[in-house]
C-alpha cells in the first residue's frame, strides 16, 4: 500500500465519500476511467464529487465523457483535480464549462496521546453520536456552522450510516446547546477528520481547536498511523499549529452552469 502522503489522505477521503454515496437512495459510486465518482445524488454540489488523482491518458475525451455522463444525473457537483498533476485535464475541465472555485490543502498529522482535554474550554463537553436523534442534532449543528441548508445536509447522511463502525460522529455541547461538530472516518489505520465546524455565536472560544485535538487523540486510541483532513485555505494556519502538514493540494471545480431540477 502506498505511503505517499497525498495518496494516503486521498485514499481515506475516497473511502468516506463512497460510504456516504452508497448510503443514499440516489447514490452513485464508480470509476469512469481515471475519474473516481461518488455522488450522493442530492441538490448540494459538495455531496456529489469526482476526483482526478492521476494523469489522464486522453484528457479531452475522458473529461468530455465524464461531463456528459454527469449531466444525465441532473445534479450539481464538484471535481477535485490534484494540483500540478495534469495541466491538460484542467484545460479540459475549463473547456467543458467547469469553473475553478478554490485550491484546498489536504493535510496529515501524527496521532497524539494527549487529546487536549486539560486545555479544553471548561464548559465544552464532546459527546459521541450514537442514535438517529443525536445524528440529526449533529447534522443540524454542522449545517448552521457551515451555513448550509439543514435538510440538504440531513438528507446526505442517513441514519443507516450509524451502523458502520468506520464512521464516527461527535458533537460539542455547552450545557444543552450544541455548538461544534466533528466527524471521522477510520480506514486502513488512517483517521480522516471531517466537518469540524463551530456555530457563529460560539467561535473564537477554542471549540474548533478542541474538536481537532480530540480527533488527534482519538486516532491514537484507535492505533492509527496518520490523521488526515481536508482544510480550507483560511484554516491551514490553525491546523499547522496543531501539527498538520500539507500532503498536497487539490484544485476544486464547479460543474458547468445549468439548471438542475433539484437545485
C-alpha positions, -999 to +999 in steps of 0.1 A: +000+000+000+014+034-010+028+056+017+029+087-005+013+114+018-011+126-009-022+091-017-027+084+020-050+113+026-068+109-007-075+072-002-091+078+032-113+106+018-124+084-012-134+057+013-156+082+032-172+096+000-180+061-012-197+052+021-218+083+021-229+079-015-237+042-011-260+050+019-280+074-003-310+061-022-298+081-053-261+075-047-236+065-074-201+052-068-180+042-098-147+047-116-151+062-150-116+057-164-093+076-140-122+097-126-133+085-092-170+093-088-190+094-055-224+112-060-249+111-032-275+125-056-287+154-036-290+191-045-258+203-029-227+201-051-204+194-021-221+160-017-215+150-053-178+147-060-154+134-086-117+130-082-088+131-107-058+120-088-035+108-116-026+120-151-053+112-177-043+092-208-066+113-230-078+144-211-101+160-236-122+129-244-122+115-209-133+147-193-159+153-221-173+118-215-175+123-177-192+157-180-217+143-205-224+114-182-228+136-151-252+158-169-276+129-172-278+127-134-290+163-133-273+174-101-245+199-094-211+185-084-175+193-077-144+180-094-112+177-074-081+177-095-048+170-078-027+201-082+003+200-106-006+165-118-023+172-151-025+207-167-042+192-197-070+178-175-075+213-160-077+228-195-102+201-205-124+209-174-124+245-183-133+238-219-163+218-207-176+248-187-163+238-152-152+267-131-123+268-107-136+276-071-105+272-049-073+254-042-075+234-010-047+220+011-050+183+022-031+177+054-017+149+075-006+147+111+006+121+136-018+109+162-011+122+197-017+106+231-029+139+246-064+147+233-062+183+247-088+176+275-068+195+301-068+227+279-104+222+266-128+251+273-142+240+307-178+243+296-173+222+264-184+186+265-177+164+235-203+136+231-203+107+206-233+104+183-250+071+190-286+073+177-307+089+150-318+118+171-283+127+181-272+124+144-299+148+133-288+173+160-252+169+149-261+175+113-283+205+121-254+220+140-230+213+112-253+229+087-255+260+109-217+261+113-211+258+076-241+280+065-257+252+046-293+241+041-301+218+071-324+195+052-298+190+024-272+180+050-296+157+069-306+141+036-270+134+027-262+115+059-290+090+066-291+073+100-281+039+084-245+053+084-245+048+122-242+011+116-208+014+100-181+012+126-157+031+103-178+063+107-177+082+139-195+114+149-190+139+177-209+170+189-195+196+212-220+209+237-220+238+261-247+228+286-276+216+264-266+238+234-247+220+206-220+244+193-194+223+174-191+192+153-166+167+141-169+135+121-142+109+115-136+080+091-114+052+102-099+032+073-066+015+067-052+028+100-058+064+089-084+086+106-098+114+085-114+143+104-143+159+086-168+187+091-150+204+120-173+233+125-185+258+151-217+278+151-212+316+147-221+326+183-195+301+198-165+310+176-131+322+188-135+304+221-113+274+213-140+250+204-127+242+169-092+236+183-106+214+210-126+193+185-095+189+163-073+179+192-099+154+203-096+139+169-058+136+171-062+118+205-089+096+191-066+085+163-040+074+190-066+054+208-077+037+176-040+028+169-040+048+137-007+058+120-019+091+105-046+117+108-058+134+076-082+163+069-093+185+040-085+220+051-097+254+039-071+279+028-081+300+058-078+271+082-044+259+071-025+280+096-046+267+125-041+231+115-003+236+111-002+249+147-018+216+158+009+195+139-007+191+105+014+194+074+003+198+038+003+165+019-008+180-014-033+205-028-065+199-048-080+224-073-118+223-069-140+229-099-178+235-100-199+217-126-209+236-157-236+262-151-270+248-160-304+245-144-308+213-122-342+201-114-333+197-077-312+229-073 
